[in-house]
Amino acid sequence: MTISLSRRALLVGGILLAAAFPALAQDKPALRFSAVFSEQDIRAEMMKLLASQVADDFTIETYLGGNLFKQGTELVALQRGNLEMGNIAPQDISNQIPAWSVLTSAYLFRDAAHLRTFFDSDVGGEFKKMAEEQLGIHILGPTYFGARQVGLINDKKITTPADMAGIKLRMPGGDAWQFLGTAIGANPTPMAYAEVYTGLQTGAIDGQDNPLPNVENMKFYEVMKQVVLTSHLVGFDLLVINKASWDAMSPEQQASFQEAANVAIDFSQNEHLKREAELMERFKSAGLNVYEPDLAAFRAYAQQKYLESDLAKDWPEGVVDRINAL
């Protein structure tokens, strides 16, 4: 009897303590974040920075390398409430909202700064609103990871899209990627990523297009002679949180969380830009010709190709002009 009363007393005491100090009785909300990039990626550091800034109110649990959700499945997990945060490719959004495909087209964004300006603008707000209303996700901002550049095994100087005629340029499989190759004047050739080094080495392809960090990681520069800084596609994903988690925050928490996300995204963007600049110099030192072609000519050619294609039929009227004007 004595033991029973003691247990009851402890239980009652615990309830009273929890009532008096509710913050002690309840853990901070946990936000699970999923991405396919690795622990070595700059964006992994971005997430550590974000987590440290919001640690007083939230616990961000980070799952990288596709360990929690595989590439392409994160968006559905967010929509179903099985995931709170993710790093989502704009192509995944365009699969559900066709108007978003404009944001994956060549030469829409001039650089990382233009990309950020877009998402902070009125027209960018319209696209974020589409995602929130139709998909149930709140976009915190774009995470830049590098511009795609053309790397070639020959010495032919590339100035305009006309100079790309006949060049067998490896592009990822899929109609959208193959069209991108056509939009910069090349003869797109599908090839598995793991086969590109050998393809360049044997001459099965004349070149490839990737952000410079990929060129370094895969050692493509060893079998290339030049890097043409076409910057034809500004690579980015989107740092998002599902709407239910966002709406559960107070206005003050939302403002604080967004501010922290901006700081983390700024860090990641600056680190990526710094890395690209370092690699340009490294490739030059390795003997590659690294130069910029006539970007205005490439941009005009590519945008015209897209606007004349079926891909543009779902784009909002005048959206390309509005983005160009930013």
Secondary structure as UniProt FT lines:
FT   HELIX           2..20
FT   HELIX           22..25
FT   STRAND          30..34
FT   TURN            39..40
FT   HELIX           42..53
FT   TURN            55..57
FT   STRAND          59..63
FT   TURN            65..66
FT   TURN            71..73
FT   HELIX           74..80
FT   STRAND          85..88
FT   HELIX           90..96
FT   HELIX           98..104
FT   TURN            106..107
FT   HELIX           112..120
FT   HELIX           122..135
FT   STRAND          137..152
FT   HELIX           161..164
FT   TURN            165..166
FT   STRAND          168..171
FT   HELIX           175..183
FT   TURN            184..185
FT   STRAND          187..190
FT   HELIX           193..195
FT   HELIX           196..202
FT   STRAND          207..211
FT   HELIX           212..217
FT   TURN            218..219
FT   HELIX           220..223
FT   STRAND          226..242
FT   HELIX           243..247
FT   HELIX           251..285
FT   TURN            286..287
FT   STRAND          289..291
FT   HELIX           295..307
FT   HELIX           310..314
FT   TURN            317..318
FT   HELIX           319..324
//
